[in-house]
């Protein structure tokens, strides 16, 4: 999953972002709308981290989403082959 995909699926993903960064408000999540720079800025603002650390956290979040998606697809295909 890349940031273009995150933007496209933001409505489904924003709950997971809220879980990870609990200080983000629903209004923040609506404004972010899957855009990396906006998310990074809000992480910096609320958590006082550097831009570099905030970017790393945001990218790690997307990487974990990608891994979850792969696991779900694998489980679905295993369920179909039974």
mmCIF file of the N, C-alpha and C atoms, coordinates in Angstrom:
data_MODEL
# 
_entry.id   MODEL 
# 
loop_
_atom_site.group_PDB 
_atom_site.id 
_atom_site.type_symbol 
_atom_site.label_atom_id 
_atom_site.label_alt_id 
_atom_site.label_comp_id 
_atom_site.label_asym_id 
_atom_site.label_entity_id 
_atom_site.label_seq_id 
_atom_site.pdbx_PDB_ins_code 
_atom_site.Cartn_x 
_atom_site.Cartn_y 
_atom_site.Cartn_z 
_atom_site.occupancy 
_atom_site.B_iso_or_equiv 
_atom_site.pdbx_formal_charge 
_atom_site.auth_seq_id 
_atom_site.auth_comp_id 
_atom_site.auth_asym_id 
_atom_site.auth_atom_id 
_atom_site.pdbx_PDB_model_num 
ATOM 1   N N  . UNK A 1 1  ? 0.853   -1.172  0.000  1.00 0.00 ? 1  UNK A N  1 
ATOM 2   C CA . UNK A 1 1  ? 0.000   0.000   0.000  1.00 0.00 ? 1  UNK A CA 1 
ATOM 3   C C  . UNK A 1 1  ? 0.899   1.236   0.000  1.00 0.00 ? 1  UNK A C  1 
ATOM 4   N N  . UNK A 1 2  ? 0.564   2.181   -0.864 1.00 0.00 ? 2  UNK A N  1 
ATOM 5   C CA . UNK A 1 2  ? 1.323   3.422   -0.905 1.00 0.00 ? 2  UNK A CA 1 
ATOM 6   C C  . UNK A 1 2  ? 0.401   4.577   -0.514 1.00 0.00 ? 2  UNK A C  1 
ATOM 7   N N  . UNK A 1 3  ? 0.944   5.784   -0.515 1.00 0.00 ? 3  UNK A N  1 
ATOM 8   C CA . UNK A 1 3  ? 0.165   6.926   -0.036 1.00 0.00 ? 3  UNK A CA 1 
ATOM 9   C C  . UNK A 1 3  ? -1.009  7.251   -0.953 1.00 0.00 ? 3  UNK A C  1 
ATOM 10  N N  . UNK A 1 4  ? -0.902  6.980   -2.229 1.00 0.00 ? 4  UNK A N  1 
ATOM 11  C CA . UNK A 1 4  ? -2.057  7.189   -3.118 1.00 0.00 ? 4  UNK A CA 1 
ATOM 12  C C  . UNK A 1 4  ? -3.199  6.259   -2.721 1.00 0.00 ? 4  UNK A C  1 
ATOM 13  N N  . UNK A 1 5  ? -2.870  5.032   -2.384 1.00 0.00 ? 5  UNK A N  1 
ATOM 14  C CA . UNK A 1 5  ? -3.885  4.073   -1.953 1.00 0.00 ? 5  UNK A CA 1 
ATOM 15  C C  . UNK A 1 5  ? -4.473  4.477   -0.600 1.00 0.00 ? 5  UNK A C  1 
ATOM 16  N N  . UNK A 1 6  ? -3.616  4.992   0.280  1.00 0.00 ? 6  UNK A N  1 
ATOM 17  C CA . UNK A 1 6  ? -4.087  5.452   1.587  1.00 0.00 ? 6  UNK A CA 1 
ATOM 18  C C  . UNK A 1 6  ? -5.115  6.566   1.400  1.00 0.00 ? 6  UNK A C  1 
ATOM 19  N N  . UNK A 1 7  ? -4.804  7.515   0.524  1.00 0.00 ? 7  UNK A N  1 
ATOM 20  C CA . UNK A 1 7  ? -5.753  8.605   0.259  1.00 0.00 ? 7  UNK A CA 1 
ATOM 21  C C  . UNK A 1 7  ? -7.085  8.052   -0.230 1.00 0.00 ? 7  UNK A C  1 
ATOM 22  N N  . UNK A 1 8  ? -7.033  7.073   -1.110 1.00 0.00 ? 8  UNK A N  1 
ATOM 23  C CA . UNK A 1 8  ? -8.248  6.506   -1.671 1.00 0.00 ? 8  UNK A CA 1 
ATOM 24  C C  . UNK A 1 8  ? -9.069  5.713   -0.668 1.00 0.00 ? 8  UNK A C  1 
ATOM 25  N N  . UNK A 1 9  ? -8.405  5.154   0.322  1.00 0.00 ? 9  UNK A N  1 
ATOM 26  C CA . UNK A 1 9  ? -9.091  4.320   1.315  1.00 0.00 ? 9  UNK A CA 1 
ATOM 27  C C  . UNK A 1 9  ? -9.143  4.981   2.686  1.00 0.00 ? 9  UNK A C  1 
ATOM 28  N N  . UNK A 1 10 ? -8.939  6.275   2.738  1.00 0.00 ? 10 UNK A N  1 
ATOM 29  C CA . UNK A 1 10 ? -8.798  6.960   4.021  1.00 0.00 ? 10 UNK A CA 1 
ATOM 30  C C  . UNK A 1 10 ? -9.994  6.746   4.945  1.00 0.00 ? 10 UNK A C  1 
ATOM 31  N N  . UNK A 1 11 ? -11.187 6.714   4.416  1.00 0.00 ? 11 UNK A N  1 
ATOM 32  C CA . UNK A 1 11 ? -12.361 6.531   5.285  1.00 0.00 ? 11 UNK A CA 1 
ATOM 33  C C  . UNK A 1 11 ? -12.288 5.210   6.047  1.00 0.00 ? 11 UNK A C  1 
ATOM 34  N N  . UNK A 1 12 ? -11.746 4.167   5.419  1.00 0.00 ? 12 UNK A N  1 
ATOM 35  C CA . UNK A 1 12 ? -11.603 2.876   6.084  1.00 0.00 ? 12 UNK A CA 1 
ATOM 36  C C  . UNK A 1 12 ? -10.389 2.862   7.021  1.00 0.00 ? 12 UNK A C  1 
ATOM 37  N N  . UNK A 1 13 ? -9.377  3.635   6.692  1.00 0.00 ? 13 UNK A N  1 
ATOM 38  C CA . UNK A 1 13 ? -8.103  3.594   7.411  1.00 0.00 ? 13 UNK A CA 1 
ATOM 39  C C  . UNK A 1 13 ? -8.055  4.547   8.600  1.00 0.00 ? 13 UNK A C  1 
ATOM 40  N N  . UNK A 1 14 ? -8.844  5.603   8.570  1.00 0.00 ? 14 UNK A N  1 
ATOM 41  C CA . UNK A 1 14 ? -8.679  6.636   9.593  1.00 0.00 ? 14 UNK A CA 1 
ATOM 42  C C  . UNK A 1 14 ? -8.953  6.135   11.010 1.00 0.00 ? 14 UNK A C  1 
ATOM 43  N N  . UNK A 1 15 ? -9.748  5.096   11.162 1.00 0.00 ? 15 UNK A N  1 
ATOM 44  C CA . UNK A 1 15 ? -9.942  4.513   12.490 1.00 0.00 ? 15 UNK A CA 1 
ATOM 45  C C  . UNK A 1 15 ? -8.647  3.937   13.040 1.00 0.00 ? 15 UNK A C  1 
ATOM 46  N N  . UNK A 1 16 ? -7.872  3.326   12.176 1.00 0.00 ? 16 UNK A N  1 
ATOM 47  C CA . UNK A 1 16 ? -6.579  2.776   12.594 1.00 0.00 ? 16 UNK A CA 1 
ATOM 48  C C  . UNK A 1 16 ? -5.594  3.892   12.936 1.00 0.00 ? 16 UNK A C  1 
ATOM 49  N N  . UNK A 1 17 ? -5.679  4.999   12.195 1.00 0.00 ? 17 UNK A N  1 
ATOM 50  C CA . UNK A 1 17 ? -4.830  6.155   12.503 1.00 0.00 ? 17 UNK A CA 1 
ATOM 51  C C  . UNK A 1 17 ? -5.203  6.717   13.876 1.00 0.00 ? 17 UNK A C  1 
ATOM 52  N N  . UNK A 1 18 ? -6.487  6.753   14.161 1.00 0.00 ? 18 UNK A N  1 
ATOM 53  C CA . UNK A 1 18 ? -6.971  7.242   15.460 1.00 0.00 ? 18 UNK A CA 1 
ATOM 54  C C  . UNK A 1 18 ? -6.476  6.337   16.583 1.00 0.00 ? 18 UNK A C  1 
ATOM 55  N N  . UNK A 1 19 ? -6.449  5.025   16.347 1.00 0.00 ? 19 UNK A N  1 
ATOM 56  C CA . UNK A 1 19 ? -5.932  4.083   17.341 1.00 0.00 ? 19 UNK A CA 1 
ATOM 57  C C  . UNK A 1 19 ? -4.461  4.341   17.615 1.00 0.00 ? 19 UNK A C  1 
ATOM 58  N N  . UNK A 1 20 ? -3.703  4.573   16.556 1.00 0.00 ? 20 UNK A N  1 
ATOM 59  C CA . UNK A 1 20 ? -2.256  4.780   16.698 1.00 0.00 ? 20 UNK A CA 1 
ATOM 60  C C  . UNK A 1 20 ? -1.930  6.125   17.318 1.00 0.00 ? 20 UNK A C  1 
ATOM 61  N N  . UNK A 1 21 ? -2.589  7.165   16.855 1.00 0.00 ? 21 UNK A N  1 
ATOM 62  C CA . UNK A 1 21 ? -2.337  8.517   17.343 1.00 0.00 ? 21 UNK A CA 1 
ATOM 63  C C  . UNK A 1 21 ? -3.619  9.050   17.971 1.00 0.00 ? 21 UNK A C  1 
ATOM 64  N N  . UNK A 1 22 ? -3.858  8.672   19.210 1.00 0.00 ? 22 UNK A N  1 
ATOM 65  C CA . UNK A 1 22 ? -5.091  9.000   19.907 1.00 0.00 ? 22 UNK A CA 1 
ATOM 66  C C  . UNK A 1 22 ? -5.362  10.478  20.092 1.00 0.00 ? 22 UNK A C  1 
ATOM 67  N N  . UNK A 1 23 ? -4.336  11.297  19.988 1.00 0.00 ? 23 UNK A N  1 
ATOM 68  C CA . UNK A 1 23 ? -4.530  12.740  20.145 1.00 0.00 ? 23 UNK A CA 1 
ATOM 69  C C  . UNK A 1 23 ? -5.167  13.385  18.923 1.00 0.00 ? 23 UNK A C  1 
ATOM 70  N N  . UNK A 1 24 ? -5.168  12.686  17.806 1.00 0.00 ? 24 UNK A N  1 
ATOM 71  C CA . UNK A 1 24 ? -5.792  13.235  16.605 1.00 0.00 ? 24 UNK A CA 1 
ATOM 72  C C  . UNK A 1 24 ? -7.303  13.256  16.776 1.00 0.00 ? 24 UNK A C  1 
ATOM 73  N N  . UNK A 1 25 ? -7.906  14.382  16.468 1.00 0.00 ? 25 UNK A N  1 
ATOM 74  C CA . UNK A 1 25 ? -9.360  14.494  16.577 1.00 0.00 ? 25 UNK A CA 1 
ATOM 75  C C  . UNK A 1 25 ? -10.011 14.023  15.280 1.00 0.00 ? 25 UNK A C  1 
ATOM 76  N N  . UNK A 1 26 ? -11.308 13.828  15.338 1.00 0.00 ? 26 UNK A N  1 
ATOM 77  C CA . UNK A 1 26 ? -12.038 13.469  14.119 1.00 0.00 ? 26 UNK A CA 1 
ATOM 78  C C  . UNK A 1 26 ? -11.903 14.572  13.077 1.00 0.00 ? 26 UNK A C  1 
ATOM 79  N N  . UNK A 1 27 ? -11.913 15.829  13.524 1.00 0.00 ? 27 UNK A N  1 
ATOM 80  C CA . UNK A 1 27 ? -11.720 16.946  12.594 1.00 0.00 ? 27 UNK A CA 1 
ATOM 81  C C  . UNK A 1 27 ? -10.334 16.878  11.948 1.00 0.00 ? 27 UNK A C  1 
ATOM 82  N N  . UNK A 1 28 ? -9.317  16.558  12.747 1.00 0.00 ? 28 UNK A N  1 
ATOM 83  C CA . UNK A 1 28 ? -7.962  16.406  12.194 1.00 0.00 ? 28 UNK A CA 1 
ATOM 84  C C  . UNK A 1 28 ? -7.947  15.329  11.127 1.00 0.00 ? 28 UNK A C  1 
ATOM 85  N N  . UNK A 1 29 ? -8.563  14.202  11.436 1.00 0.00 ? 29 UNK A N  1 
ATOM 86  C CA . UNK A 1 29 ? -8.572  13.074  10.498 1.00 0.00 ? 29 UNK A CA 1 
ATOM 87  C C  . UNK A 1 29 ? -9.297  13.438  9.212  1.00 0.00 ? 29 UNK A C  1 
ATOM 88  N N  . UNK A 1 30 ? -10.356 14.228  9.323  1.00 0.00 ? 30 UNK A N  1 
ATOM 89  C CA . UNK A 1 30 ? -11.075 14.666  8.120  1.00 0.00 ? 30 UNK A CA 1 
ATOM 90  C C  . UNK A 1 30 ? -10.227 15.610  7.280  1.00 0.00 ? 30 UNK A C  1 
ATOM 91  N N  . UNK A 1 31 ? -9.482  16.495  7.938  1.00 0.00 ? 31 UNK A N  1 
ATOM 92  C CA . UNK A 1 31 ? -8.619  17.430  7.213  1.00 0.00 ? 31 UNK A CA 1 
ATOM 93  C C  . UNK A 1 31 ? -7.440  16.692  6.580  1.00 0.00 ? 31 UNK A C  1 
ATOM 94  N N  . UNK A 1 32 ? -6.861  15.750  7.311  1.00 0.00 ? 32 UNK A N  1 
ATOM 95  C CA . UNK A 1 32 ? -5.719  14.978  6.804  1.00 0.00 ? 32 UNK A CA 1 
ATOM 96  C C  . UNK A 1 32 ? -6.107  14.262  5.519  1.00 0.00 ? 32 UNK A C  1 
ATOM 97  N N  . UNK A 1 33 ? -7.255  13.613  5.528  1.00 0.00 ? 33 UNK A N  1 
ATOM 98  C CA . UNK A 1 33 ? -7.821  12.967  4.341  1.00 0.00 ? 33 UNK A CA 1 
ATOM 99  C C  . UNK A 1 33 ? -6.810  12.095  3.594  1.00 0.00 ? 33 UNK A C  1 
ATOM 100 N N  . UNK A 1 34 ? -5.940  11.416  4.357  1.00 0.00 ? 34 UNK A N  1 
ATOM 101 C CA . UNK A 1 34 ? -4.989  10.484  3.758  1.00 0.00 ? 34 UNK A CA 1 
ATOM 102 C C  . UNK A 1 34 ? -3.728  11.109  3.205  1.00 0.00 ? 34 UNK A C  1 
ATOM 103 N N  . UNK A 1 35 ? -3.580  12.411  3.373  1.00 0.00 ? 35 UNK A N  1 
ATOM 104 C CA . UNK A 1 35 ? -2.399  13.087  2.814  1.00 0.00 ? 35 UNK A CA 1 
ATOM 105 C C  . UNK A 1 35 ? -1.232  13.023  3.798  1.00 0.00 ? 35 UNK A C  1 
ATOM 106 N N  . UNK A 1 36 ? -0.133  12.497  3.327  1.00 0.00 ? 36 UNK A N  1 
ATOM 107 C CA . UNK A 1 36 ? 1.040   12.254  4.164  1.00 0.00 ? 36 UNK A CA 1 
ATOM 108 C C  . UNK A 1 36 ? 1.521   13.514  4.870  1.00 0.00 ? 36 UNK A C  1 
ATOM 109 N N  . UNK A 1 37 ? 1.686   14.613  4.131  1.00 0.00 ? 37 UNK A N  1 
ATOM 110 C CA . UNK A 1 37 ? 2.218   15.839  4.738  1.00 0.00 ? 37 UNK A CA 1 
ATOM 111 C C  . UNK A 1 37 ? 1.329   16.349  5.860  1.00 0.00 ? 37 UNK A C  1 
ATOM 112 N N  . UNK A 1 38 ? 0.025   16.247  5.687  1.00 0.00 ? 38 UNK A N  1 
ATOM 113 C CA . UNK A 1 38 ? -0.895  16.697  6.724  1.00 0.00 ? 38 UNK A CA 1 
ATOM 114 C C  . UNK A 1 38 ? -0.774  15.810  7.960  1.00 0.00 ? 38 UNK A C  1 
ATOM 115 N N  . UNK A 1 39 ? -0.693  14.497  7.755  1.00 0.00 ? 39 UNK A N  1 
ATOM 116 C CA . UNK A 1 39 ? -0.553  13.574  8.878  1.00 0.00 ? 39 UNK A CA 1 
ATOM 117 C C  . UNK A 1 39 ? 0.754   13.830  9.610  1.00 0.00 ? 39 UNK A C  1 
ATOM 118 N N  . UNK A 1 40 ? 1.826   13.963  8.874  1.00 0.00 ? 40 UNK A N  1 
ATOM 119 C CA . UNK A 1 40 ? 3.132   14.211  9.481  1.00 0.00 ? 40 UNK A CA 1 
ATOM 120 C C  . UNK A 1 40 ? 3.088   15.496  10.303 1.00 0.00 ? 40 UNK A C  1 
ATOM 121 N N  . UNK A 1 41 ? 2.482   16.535  9.762  1.00 0.00 ? 41 UNK A N  1 
ATOM 122 C CA . UNK A 1 41 ? 2.382   17.806  10.482 1.00 0.00 ? 41 UNK A CA 1 
ATOM 123 C C  . UNK A 1 41 ? 1.613   17.683  11.780 1.00 0.00 ? 41 UNK A C  1 
ATOM 124 N N  . UNK A 1 42 ? 0.523   16.940  11.756 1.00 0.00 ? 42 UNK A N  1 
ATOM 125 C CA . UNK A 1 42 ? -0.278  16.760  12.975 1.00 0.00 ? 42 UNK A CA 1 
ATOM 126 C C  . UNK A 1 42 ? 0.455   15.911  14.006 1.00 0.00 ? 42 UNK A C  1 
ATOM 127 N N  . UNK A 1 43 ? 1.196   14.900  13.551 1.00 0.00 ? 43 UNK A N  1 
ATOM 128 C CA . UNK A 1 43 ? 1.999   14.100  14.486 1.00 0.00 ? 43 UNK A CA 1 
ATOM 129 C C  . UNK A 1 43 ? 3.018   15.002  15.172 1.00 0.00 ? 43 UNK A C  1 
ATOM 130 N N  . UNK A 1 44 ? 3.681   15.837  14.389 1.00 0.00 ? 44 UNK A N  1 
ATOM 131 C CA . UNK A 1 44 ? 4.641   16.779  14.950 1.00 0.00 ? 44 UNK A CA 1 
ATOM 132 C C  . UNK A 1 44 ? 3.985   17.694  15.975 1.00 0.00 ? 44 UNK A C  1 
ATOM 133 N N  . UNK A 1 45 ? 2.852   18.247  15.594 1.00 0.00 ? 45 UNK A N  1 
ATOM 134 C CA . UNK A 1 45 ? 2.154   19.214  16.437 1.00 0.00 ? 45 UNK A CA 1 
ATOM 135 C C  . UNK A 1 45 ? 1.733   18.600  17.776 1.00 0.00 ? 45 UNK A C  1 
ATOM 136 N N  . UNK A 1 46 ? 1.092   17.437  17.734 1.00 0.00 ? 46 UNK A N  1 
ATOM 137 C CA . UNK A 1 46 ? 0.543   16.845  18.945 1.00 0.00 ? 46 UNK A CA 1 
ATOM 138 C C  . UNK A 1 46 ? 1.555   16.094  19.792 1.00 0.00 ? 46 UNK A C  1 
ATOM 139 N N  . UNK A 1 47 ? 2.563   15.532  19.157 1.00 0.00 ? 47 UNK A N  1 
ATOM 140 C CA . UNK A 1 47 ? 3.501   14.692  19.893 1.00 0.00 ? 47 UNK A CA 1 
ATOM 141 C C  . UNK A 1 47 ? 4.889   15.307  20.050 1.00 0.00 ? 47 UNK A C  1 
ATOM 142 N N  . UNK A 1 48 ? 5.112   16.470  19.450 1.00 0.00 ? 48 UNK A N  1 
ATOM 143 C CA . UNK A 1 48 ? 6.375   17.178  19.634 1.00 0.00 ? 48 UNK A CA 1 
ATOM 144 C C  . UNK A 1 48 ? 7.582   16.462  19.063 1.00 0.00 ? 48 UNK A C  1 
ATOM 145 N N  . UNK A 1 49 ? 7.371   15.650  18.049 1.00 0.00 ? 49 UNK A N  1 
ATOM 146 C CA . UNK A 1 49 ? 8.477   14.925  17.432 1.00 0.00 ? 49 UNK A CA 1 
ATOM 147 C C  . UNK A 1 49 ? 9.041   15.729  16.265 1.00 0.00 ? 49 UNK A C  1 
ATOM 148 N N  . UNK A 1 50 ? 10.237  15.383  15.863 1.00 0.00 ? 50 UNK A N  1 
ATOM 149 C CA . UNK A 1 50 ? 10.845  16.047  14.709 1.00 0.00 ? 50 UNK A CA 1 
ATOM 150 C C  . UNK A 1 50 ? 10.128  15.620  13.442 1.00 0.00 ? 50 UNK A C  1 
ATOM 151 N N  . UNK A 1 51 ? 10.344  16.367  12.385 1.00 0.00 ? 51 UNK A N  1 
ATOM 152 C CA . UNK A 1 51 ? 9.733   16.027  11.101 1.00 0.00 ? 51 UNK A CA 1 
ATOM 153 C C  . UNK A 1 51 ? 10.195  14.639  10.659 1.00 0.00 ? 51 UNK A C  1 
ATOM 154 N N  . UNK A 1 52 ? 11.482  14.373  10.830 1.00 0.00 ? 52 UNK A N  1 
ATOM 155 C CA . UNK A 1 52 ? 12.040  13.080  10.413 1.00 0.00 ? 52 UNK A CA 1 
ATOM 156 C C  . UNK A 1 52 ? 11.375  11.918  11.149 1.00 0.00 ? 52 UNK A C  1 
ATOM 157 N N  . UNK A 1 53 ? 11.220  12.043  12.441 1.00 0.00 ? 53 UNK A N  1 
ATOM 158 C CA . UNK A 1 53 ? 10.594  10.982  13.231 1.00 0.00 ? 53 UNK A CA 1 
ATOM 159 C C  . UNK A 1 53 ? 9.124   10.840  12.854 1.00 0.00 ? 53 UNK A C  1 
ATOM 160 N N  . UNK A 1 54 ? 8.444   11.964  12.665 1.00 0.00 ? 54 UNK A N  1 
ATOM 161 C CA . UNK A 1 54 ? 7.031   11.939  12.287 1.00 0.00 ? 54 UNK A CA 1 
ATOM 162 C C  . UNK A 1 54 ? 6.842   11.278  10.930 1.00 0.00 ? 54 UNK A C  1 
ATOM 163 N N  . UNK A 1 55 ? 7.724   11.576  9.988  1.00 0.00 ? 55 UNK A N  1 
ATOM 164 C CA . UNK A 1 55 ? 7.664   10.951  8.671  1.00 0.00 ? 55 UNK A CA 1 
ATOM 165 C C  . UNK A 1 55 ? 7.892   9.446   8.785  1.00 0.00 ? 55 UNK A C  1 
ATOM 166 N N  . UNK A 1 56 ? 8.855   9.062   9.603  1.00 0.00 ? 56 UNK A N  1 
ATOM 167 C CA . UNK A 1 56 ? 9.155   7.644   9.792  1.00 0.00 ? 56 UNK A CA 1 
ATOM 168 C C  . UNK A 1 56 ? 7.945   6.922   10.392 1.00 0.00 ? 56 UNK A C  1 
ATOM 169 N N  . UNK A 1 57 ? 7.299   7.545   11.374 1.00 0.00 ? 57 UNK A N  1 
ATOM 170 C CA . UNK A 1 57 ? 6.112   6.938   11.986 1.00 0.00 ? 57 UNK A CA 1 
ATOM 171 C C  . UNK A 1 57 ? 4.985   6.779   10.973 1.00 0.00 ? 57 UNK A C  1 
ATOM 172 N N  . UNK A 1 58 ? 4.757   7.807   10.170 1.00 0.00 ? 58 UNK A N  1 
ATOM 173 C CA . UNK A 1 58 ? 3.692   7.755   9.167  1.00 0.00 ? 58 UNK A CA 1 
ATOM 174 C C  . UNK A 1 58 ? 3.986   6.663   8.140  1.00 0.00 ? 58 UNK A C  1 
ATOM 175 N N  . UNK A 1 59 ? 5.227   6.579   7.700  1.00 0.00 ? 59 UNK A N  1 
ATOM 176 C CA . UNK A 1 59 ? 5.587   5.553   6.714  1.00 0.00 ? 59 UNK A CA 1 
ATOM 177 C C  . UNK A 1 59 ? 5.511   4.147   7.308  1.00 0.00 ? 59 UNK A C  1 
ATOM 178 N N  . UNK A 1 60 ? 5.868   4.017   8.577  1.00 0.00 ? 60 UNK A N  1 
ATOM 179 C CA . UNK A 1 60 ? 5.768   2.723   9.252  1.00 0.00 ? 60 UNK A CA 1 
ATOM 180 C C  . UNK A 1 60 ? 4.297   2.321   9.385  1.00 0.00 ? 60 UNK A C  1 
ATOM 181 N N  . UNK A 1 61 ? 3.437   3.282   9.635  1.00 0.00 ? 61 UNK A N  1 
ATOM 182 C CA . UNK A 1 61 ? 1.997   3.039   9.707  1.00 0.00 ? 61 UNK A CA 1 
ATOM 183 C C  . UNK A 1 61 ? 1.493   2.445   8.395  1.00 0.00 ? 61 UNK A C  1 
ATOM 184 N N  . UNK A 1 62 ? 1.898   3.036   7.274  1.00 0.00 ? 62 UNK A N  1 
ATOM 185 C CA . UNK A 1 62 ? 1.474   2.539   5.959  1.00 0.00 ? 62 UNK A CA 1 
ATOM 186 C C  . UNK A 1 62 ? 2.071   1.163   5.681  1.00 0.00 ? 62 UNK A C  1 
ATOM 187 N N  . UNK A 1 63 ? 3.301   0.964   6.089  1.00 0.00 ? 63 UNK A N  1 
ATOM 188 C CA . UNK A 1 63 ? 3.938   -0.346  5.913  1.00 0.00 ? 63 UNK A CA 1 
ATOM 189 C C  . UNK A 1 63 ? 3.157   -1.419  6.678  1.00 0.00 ? 63 UNK A C  1 
ATOM 190 N N  . UNK A 1 64 ? 2.732   -1.095  7.898  1.00 0.00 ? 64 UNK A N  1 
ATOM 191 C CA . UNK A 1 64 ? 1.950   -2.050  8.686  1.00 0.00 ? 64 UNK A CA 1 
ATOM 192 C C  . UNK A 1 64 ? 0.589   -2.312  8.053  1.00 0.00 ? 64 UNK A C  1 
ATOM 193 N N  . UNK A 1 65 ? -0.016  -1.286  7.477  1.00 0.00 ? 65 UNK A N  1 
ATOM 194 C CA . UNK A 1 65 ? -1.282  -1.472  6.766  1.00 0.00 ? 65 UNK A CA 1 
ATOM 195 C C  . UNK A 1 65 ? -1.097  -2.440  5.607  1.00 0.00 ? 65 UNK A C  1 
ATOM 196 N N  . UNK A 1 66 ? 0.014   -2.289  4.916  1.00 0.00 ? 66 UNK A N  1 
ATOM 197 C CA . UNK A 1 66 ? 0.328   -3.155  3.780  1.00 0.00 ? 66 UNK A CA 1 
ATOM 198 C C  . UNK A 1 66 ? 0.467   -4.607  4.243  1.00 0.00 ? 66 UNK A C  1 
ATOM 199 N N  . UNK A 1 67 ? 1.144   -4.802  5.364  1.00 0.00 ? 67 UNK A N  1 
ATOM 200 C CA . UNK A 1 67 ? 1.320   -6.153  5.905  1.00 0.00 ? 67 UNK A CA 1 
ATOM 201 C C  . UNK A 1 67 ? -0.027  -6.751  6.319  1.00 0.00 ? 67 UNK A C  1 
ATOM 202 N N  . UNK A 1 68 ? -0.868  -5.942  6.963  1.00 0.00 ? 68 UNK A N  1 
ATOM 203 C CA . UNK A 1 68 ? -2.200  -6.416  7.350  1.00 0.00 ? 68 UNK A CA 1 
ATOM 204 C C  . UNK A 1 68 ? -3.011  -6.825  6.121  1.00 0.00 ? 68 UNK A C  1 
ATOM 205 N N  . UNK A 1 69 ? -2.918  -6.021  5.077  1.00 0.00 ? 69 UNK A N  1 
ATOM 206 C CA . UNK A 1 69 ? -3.647  -6.300  3.849  1.00 0.00 ? 69 UNK A CA 1 
ATOM 207 C C  . UNK A 1 69 ? -3.177  -7.623  3.241  1.00 0.00 ? 69 UNK A C  1 
ATOM 208 N N  . UNK A 1 70 ? -1.881  -7.851  3.234  1.00 0.00 ? 70 UNK A N  1 
ATOM 209 C CA . UNK A 1 70 ? -1.337  -9.111  2.705  1.00 0.00 ? 70 UNK A CA 1 
ATOM 210 C C  . UNK A 1 70 ? -1.837  -10.302 3.518  1.00 0.00 ? 70 UNK A C  1 
ATOM 211 N N  . UNK A 1 71 ? -1.853  -10.157 4.844  1.00 0.00 ? 71 UNK A N  1 
ATOM 212 C CA . UNK A 1 71 ? -2.319  -11.238 5.697  1.00 0.00 ? 71 UNK A CA 1 
ATOM 213 C C  . UNK A 1 71 ? -3.796  -11.530 5.461  1.00 0.00 ? 71 UNK A C  1 
ATOM 214 N N  . UNK A 1 72 ? -4.597  -10.481 5.296  1.00 0.00 ? 72 UNK A N  1 
ATOM 215 C CA . UNK A 1 72 ? -6.017  -10.668 5.035  1.00 0.00 ? 72 UNK A CA 1 
ATOM 216 C C  . UNK A 1 72 ? -6.245  -11.377 3.702  1.00 0.00 ? 72 UNK A C  1 
ATOM 217 N N  . UNK A 1 73 ? -5.490  -10.960 2.689  1.00 0.00 ? 73 UNK A N  1 
ATOM 218 C CA . UNK A 1 73 ? -5.619  -11.587 1.371  1.00 0.00 ? 73 UNK A CA 1 
ATOM 219 C C  . UNK A 1 73 ? -5.208  -13.058 1.433  1.00 0.00 ? 73 UNK A C  1 
ATOM 220 N N  . UNK A 1 74 ? -4.164  -13.329 2.182  1.00 0.00 ? 74 UNK A N  1 
ATOM 221 C CA . UNK A 1 74 ? -3.686  -14.708 2.333  1.00 0.00 ? 74 UNK A CA 1 
ATOM 222 C C  . UNK A 1 74 ? -4.731  -15.551 3.040  1.00 0.00 ? 74 UNK A C  1 
ATOM 223 N N  . UNK A 1 75 ? -5.344  -15.012 4.088  1.00 0.00 ? 75 UNK A N  1 
ATOM 224 C CA . UNK A 1 75 ? -6.374  -15.736 4.826  1.00 0.00 ? 75 UNK A CA 1 
ATOM 225 C C  . UNK A 1 75 ? -7.603  -15.967 3.957  1.00 0.00 ? 75 UNK A C  1 
ATOM 226 N N  . UNK A 1 76 ? -7.966  -14.981 3.153  1.00 0.00 ? 76 UNK A N  1 
ATOM 227 C CA . UNK A 1 76 ? -9.116  -15.129 2.270  1.00 0.00 ? 76 UNK A CA 1 
ATOM 228 C C  . UNK A 1 76 ? -8.874  -16.203 1.216  1.00 0.00 ? 76 UNK A C  1 
ATOM 229 N N  . UNK A 1 77 ? -7.677  -16.205 0.644  1.00 0.00 ? 77 UNK A N  1 
ATOM 230 C CA . UNK A 1 77 ? -7.394  -17.210 -0.385 1.00 0.00 ? 77 UNK A CA 1 
ATOM 231 C C  . UNK A 1 77 ? -7.296  -18.601 0.224  1.00 0.00 ? 77 UNK A C  1 
ATOM 232 N N  . UNK A 1 78 ? -6.830  -18.709 1.449  1.00 0.00 ? 78 UNK A N  1 
ATOM 233 C CA . UNK A 1 78 ? -6.769  -20.002 2.128  1.00 0.00 ? 78 UNK A CA 1 
ATOM 234 C C  . UNK A 1 78 ? -8.181  -20.500 2.424  1.00 0.00 ? 78 UNK A C  1 
ATOM 235 N N  . UNK A 1 79 ? -9.070  -19.570 2.773  1.00 0.00 ? 79 UNK A N  1 
ATOM 236 C CA . UNK A 1 79 ? -10.452 -19.939 3.055  1.00 0.00 ? 79 UNK A CA 1 
ATOM 237 C C  . UNK A 1 79 ? -11.197 -20.399 1.818  1.00 0.00 ? 79 UNK A C  1 
ATOM 238 N N  . UNK A 1 80 ? -10.850 -19.851 0.683  1.00 0.00 ? 80 UNK A N  1 
ATOM 239 C CA . UNK A 1 80 ? -11.501 -20.243 -0.569 1.00 0.00 ? 80 UNK A CA 1 
ATOM 240 C C  . UNK A 1 80 ? -11.030 -21.599 -1.069 1.00 0.00 ? 80 UNK A C  1 
ATOM 241 N N  . UNK A 1 81 ? -9.802  -21.956 -0.738 1.00 0.00 ? 81 UNK A N  1 
ATOM 242 C CA . UNK A 1 81 ? -9.253  -23.207 -1.247 1.00 0.00 ? 81 UNK A CA 1 
ATOM 243 C C  . UNK A 1 81 ? -9.669  -24.414 -0.412 1.00 0.00 ? 81 UNK A C  1 
ATOM 244 N N  . UNK A 1 82 ? -10.413 -24.198 0.644  1.00 0.00 ? 82 UNK A N  1 
ATOM 245 C CA . UNK A 1 82 ? -10.862 -25.316 1.498  1.00 0.00 ? 82 UNK A CA 1 
ATOM 246 C C  . UNK A 1 82 ? -12.061 -25.981 0.937  1.00 0.00 ? 82 UNK A C  1 
# 
